[in-house]
Amino acid sequence: MPRGTKGEVDLVGYDGEPLAFVEVRTRTAREDQAALPELIVTAEKQHVMARTVRRFVMERHVKECPMRFDVVAIEEVAGQSPVVRLHKAAFYPQM
């Protein structure tokens, strides 16, 4: 899990050729809560994640390859199995 001064990336791995950086967000669903967990990945969070990834790539001398930013959203509802959604290429921060 790469960490920057203020940021971190939850998962990193190759998905074929692209190197995927994954943000995982979990929310316990309640009737009064309309926001989906994937909507919590704000522009500010995307910026911090991109900065952390730049540092990770530089420090580890990662060879040039396609990169992708994904979001895994996990919704938990009491008494039910969690709902998991993977959003590949969820956002494209400026690198």
C-alpha positions in Angstrom: 0.0 0.0 0.0 1.9 3.1 -1.2 1.7 6.1 1.1 2.5 9.7 0.3 2.8 12.6 2.7 -1.0 12.9 2.9 -2.2 10.1 0.8 -2.4 6.4 0.3 -3.5 3.9 -2.3 -5.4 0.9 -1.1 -4.4 -1.7 -3.8 -1.9 -1.7 -6.6 -1.6 -4.4 -9.2 -1.3 -5.3 -12.9 -4.4 -6.1 -14.8 -2.8 -7.4 -17.9 -0.6 -4.6 -19.2 -2.1 -1.6 -17.2 -0.9 -1.0 -13.7 -4.1 -0.4 -11.7 -4.2 1.8 -8.6 -7.4 1.1 -6.6 -9.2 3.2 -4.0 -11.6 1.0 -1.9 -14.6 2.7 -0.3 -17.0 1.0 2.1 -20.3 2.4 3.3 -22.9 0.9 5.6 -26.2 1.6 3.8 -29.0 3.2 5.8 -32.4 4.4 4.5 -31.5 8.1 5.2 -28.2 7.8 3.2 -28.4 8.3 -0.5 -24.7 8.6 -1.3 -23.0 5.7 -2.9 -19.5 4.8 -1.6 -17.9 5.5 -5.0 -19.1 9.1 -4.9 -16.9 9.7 -1.9 -13.8 9.7 -4.2 -13.8 13.5 -4.7 -11.7 15.6 -6.9 -9.4 16.4 -3.9 -9.1 12.7 -3.1 -8.2 12.0 -6.8 -5.5 14.7 -6.7 -4.0 13.3 -3.5 -4.1 9.8 -5.0 -2.4 11.0 -8.2 0.4 12.7 -6.2 0.9 9.5 -4.2 1.1 7.4 -7.3 3.6 9.7 -8.9 5.8 9.3 -5.9 5.3 5.5 -5.8 6.2 5.1 -9.5 9.3 7.4 -9.1 10.6 5.7 -5.9 10.2 2.2 -7.2 11.5 2.9 -10.8 8.3 1.5 -12.3 8.9 1.0 -16.0 6.6 3.1 -18.3 3.3 1.4 -18.8 -0.4 2.3 -19.1 -1.8 3.2 -15.7 -5.4 3.2 -14.5 -7.3 4.5 -11.5 -10.1 2.2 -10.3 -12.6 2.4 -7.5 -14.0 -0.5 -5.6 -17.3 0.3 -3.8 -18.6 -1.9 -1.0 -22.0 -1.4 0.3 -23.0 -3.2 3.5 -26.6 -3.7 4.5 -27.4 -5.3 7.9 -28.4 -8.9 7.4 -27.4 -9.1 3.7 -24.3 -10.0 1.8 -22.2 -6.9 0.9 -22.6 -5.5 -2.6 -19.2 -5.0 -4.3 -18.8 -2.9 -7.5 -15.5 -2.4 -9.4 -15.3 0.7 -11.5 -12.3 0.3 -13.8 -10.8 3.6 -15.1 -13.1 5.5 -12.7 -11.1 8.7 -13.1 -8.2 10.2 -14.9 -6.1 12.6 -12.8 -3.5 14.7 -14.4 -0.1 12.9 -14.0 
